[in-house]
Every structure is written in C-alpha cells, then in structure tokens.
C-alpha cells in the first residue's frame, strides 16, 4: 500500500485516501505540548489493511519528534498505545 498519510494541522487531522475512500484520525490540543486523540475512522471499504495502525503510528511519531505527550479518548488508539511500551511512555 503506497497511499501517503497527510497531516492538516489547521483541522487537527491525519488522513489517508485509498481506493478513493478516506480513513482519518482526529485530535485536539487541550493543553500545550499534549495531543488528545479523539477518533480513528477507517470505513469498511478500506478496512483490514492496517490503515488505523498506520494513522496512530504517524501521529505518535510526530508527537515523539515534537517532544509532546499524548492522551486518547479513542478506544483503538488507546489500545495500541497501551500495548506498545515506546508509545505508552508518551502518555501524559
């Protein structure tokens, strides 16, 4: 899969379009230096291809690179963060 993930900082959204269908992750900045993941959405038409994990991985790579922390209200992102020690270390 060669679809590229884009980050729209103004909309606080990471997205990936595959086969004309968009999967995306949204976040909020509730306090300086912390990104709060709100939703990870992957429509059924493009599901089962690891897109959700790629989106979560991308935001966490950016969070780490920017020296920030993460919180999450998204069950999917929270589960991945909790089971990956390097990502869990980024929790606020």
C-alpha positions in Angstrom: 0.0 0.0 0.0 1.6 3.2 -1.1 -1.0 5.8 0.0 0.5 8.7 1.8 -0.7 10.0 5.1 -1.2 13.7 5.2 -1.4 16.0 8.2 -3.7 19.0 8.2 -2.6 20.9 11.4 -5.3 23.5 10.9 -8.1 20.8 11.0 -6.1 18.7 13.5 -6.5 15.7 11.3 -4.3 13.0 9.7 -5.8 11.3 6.7 -5.1 8.6 4.1 -7.1 8.1 0.9 -7.1 4.6 -0.6 -9.3 3.5 -3.5 -11.0 6.9 -3.3 -12.1 6.3 0.3 -10.7 8.3 3.3 -9.5 6.9 6.6 -8.6 9.5 9.2 -7.6 10.3 12.8 -8.6 13.5 14.6 -7.1 15.1 17.7 -7.3 18.1 19.9 -4.8 20.3 21.7 -6.4 20.7 25.1 -3.2 22.0 26.7 0.3 23.0 25.3 2.5 20.1 24.5 -0.3 17.4 24.6 -2.2 16.0 21.7 -5.5 14.3 22.6 -6.6 11.7 20.0 -10.4 11.8 19.6 -11.2 9.4 16.8 -9.7 6.9 14.4 -12.1 6.2 11.5 -11.5 3.6 8.8 -14.5 2.9 6.6 -15.3 -0.8 5.9 -14.5 -0.3 2.2 -10.8 0.0 3.2 -10.7 -1.8 6.5 -8.5 -4.7 7.4 -5.4 -3.2 5.7 -3.7 -1.8 8.8 -4.7 1.8 8.0 -5.8 2.6 11.5 -2.5 1.4 12.9 -0.6 3.5 10.3 -2.5 6.6 11.3 -1.9 6.1 15.0 1.8 5.3 14.3 2.1 8.5 12.3 0.7 10.8 15.0 2.8 9.1 17.7 5.9 9.5 15.6 5.1 13.2 15.2 4.3 13.6 18.9 7.6 12.0 19.9 9.6 14.1 17.3 7.9 17.3 18.7 8.7 16.4 22.3 5.0 16.2 23.2 2.8 13.9 25.2 -0.5 12.1 24.2 -3.9 11.3 25.7 -6.7 9.5 24.0 -10.4 9.1 24.0 -10.3 6.8 21.0 -10.5 3.1 22.1 -8.5 1.9 19.1 -5.6 4.4 19.6 -5.7 3.8 23.4 -5.3 0.1 23.0 -2.3 0.5 20.6 -0.7 3.0 22.9 -1.1 0.8 26.0 0.3 -2.3 24.3 3.4 -0.6 22.8 5.9 0.4 25.5 7.5 3.1 23.4 4.1 4.7 22.8 2.9 4.2 26.4 6.0 6.2 27.5 4.5 9.2 25.7 1.3 9.3 27.8 0.6 12.5 29.7 
